[in-house]
Amino acid sequence: MTIGIIGLGLIGGSMGIDLKRRGFADKVLGVETDKVGAEAALRMGLSDEITSFEDCVKRSDIVIVAVPVGTAVKMLPQALDIFREQPEKKQIVIDTCSTKSKVTQCVRYHPLRGRFVATHPMAGTEYSGPWAAEPNLFDGRACIFADAEDSDPAALATIERLYDTLNMRPIYMNSDQHDVHTAYVSHISHVTSFALALTVLEKEKDEKHIFDLASGGFSSTVRLAKSSADMWVPILSQNRDNVLHVIDTYLSKMQEFRDAIADYDEAKITELIHEANRIKKILR
Amino acid sequence: MTIGIIGLGLIGGSMGIDLKRRGFADKVLGVETDKVGAEAALRMGLSDEITSFEDCVKRSDIVIVAVPVGTAVKMLPQALDIFREQPEKKQIVIDTCSTKSKVTQCVRYHPLRGRFVATHPMAGTEYSGPWAAEPNLFDGRACIFADAEDSDPAALATIERLYDTLNMRPIYMNSDQHDVHTAYVSHISHVTSFALALTVLEKEKDEKHIFDLASGGFSSTVRLAKSSADMWVPILSQNRDNVLHVIDTYLSKMQEFRDAIADYDEAKITELIHEANRIKKILR
């Protein structure tokens, strides 16, 4: 099977590695507009060939659109349009975006909607670009299939096999549910990390040595603040309403802590921490 | 040398392991009020013997007070009082607390103030108790010496050797500076993690499956929310003013993000993320 990957970054590149070496792909065609990135991707073996968007879509059995969500909503209908030239080929396109409502909307009324499978492999690191790609990135993680009933059963089954090859657990939900869930378990974490980094960086202007003291706890809390604007601006923008709702809940929790500390209310601080500790039961 | 450790938890227990096996301590005396914890500490080799506070302080050359800061401020003057019974022994007491102003205040006018060295080894995990103790916990991390000029030079030199044995980098500052710095690089991270956990746990009441989706990014951001109330309530309370100042800066950064997202102001979100990305240059 020929797999086309649009965007050979962290997600696309890591898929290229594992789909090829695990035998799912016979050939991987890559599209990467960044020239240095494209050269690096070839040398690192993320794809066998670099080509144009149109050529890649024409020649692939499965096209993986692994670009920031603002670009994905433009490319998905284009890919389906190109599929119409070779109907007998039964081509499939998937995306890997972190928001799903806008992505599914952009092809909702396309005559080939069934050939699109909306997926979100929940894996990644705070790094981006081809140099961030790594083998085994997806092993054991969850992959969300959004609005799976809108895809042709045969296309869906093929993509289920693709993610099974990546050792991912499938989870099915509609795109609105997806966007609520990810606002809670992913998008808010990024916003809080960015804000924490900004807070400490502002202090650093006066206190040059503040980071000498940064402990492991600080590093892990602020790690996501290294994440790229290219990826996160469209996510926060497209998932605006859910993200705002979670931010508001979060701000009210921060305010409860602030008030308890301001009042020296140790009983209340204890209660809040004990409640927060329940996270232990849920996270390994 | 005989080392007495009051509190055989994560910090005290980990010190017991490395000070003994690296030959700094000939004998480690432990004090642990929790009976199960005391038995576990003995079996795990965190100390050679469990004894009472008074007996431990009398027999030790160096007493390490590794208990939550609310208890430490009571124990430090008691230890110095007991030292007066054997002036020829030139005993030393240190603390390992995460706040320093209250700790140094509690012995400021004690006749044996010079025998106290205020230290904060900046290492740890989100776990607590003897079972959280581990070898090599301190290797390569920073240890703050607060108000070092108030300690006798000989006592200070001995404690510098102790932390050198633990492979820690010494950093010197006064206790007020310490409390400002740690509010930024440690205390705020814990508050934001607790608040994040509370936010998601509140949602989970409705959505049982939300945690199926929790990605690595979420886990690392919320990891500190497992931290114990016994340790963190007195820290947040004793360092109230600094912590409140940092929380307020942080809340204003969160509000900037919220406003930019609410306004679909992608240029502003981009600017905030690019600014936050500067953390890359600073953290490995």
Interface residues (C-beta under 8 A of the other chain):
Chain A: M122 A123 G124 T125 E126 R141 A142 I144 I171 V180 H181 T182 Y184 V185 S186 I188 S189 H190 V191 T192 S193 F194 A195 L196 A197 L198 T199 V200 L201 E202 K203 E204 E207 H209 I210 F211 D212 L213 A214 S215 G216 G217 F218 S219 S220 T221 V222 R223 L224 A225 K226 S227 S228 A229 W232 V233 P234 L236 S237 R240 V243 L244 V246 I247 D248 T249 Y250 L251 K253 M254 Q255 E256 F257 R258 I261 A262 Y264 E266 I269 T270 L272 I273 H274 E275 A276 N277 R278 I279 K280 I282 L283 R284
Chain B: M122 A123 G124 T125 E126 R141 A142 I144 I171 V180 H181 T182 Y184 V185 S186 I188 S189 H190 V191 T192 S193 F194 A195 L196 A197 L198 T199 V200 L201 E202 K203 E204 E207 H209 I210 F211 D212 L213 A214 S215 G216 G217 F218 S219 S220 T221 V222 R223 L224 A225 K226 S227 S228 A229 W232 V233 P234 L236 S237 R240 V243 L244 V246 I247 D248 T249 Y250 L251 K253 M254 Q255 E256 F257 R258 I261 A262 Y264 E266 I269 T270 L272 I273 H274 E275 A276 N277 R278 I279 K280 I282 L283 R284
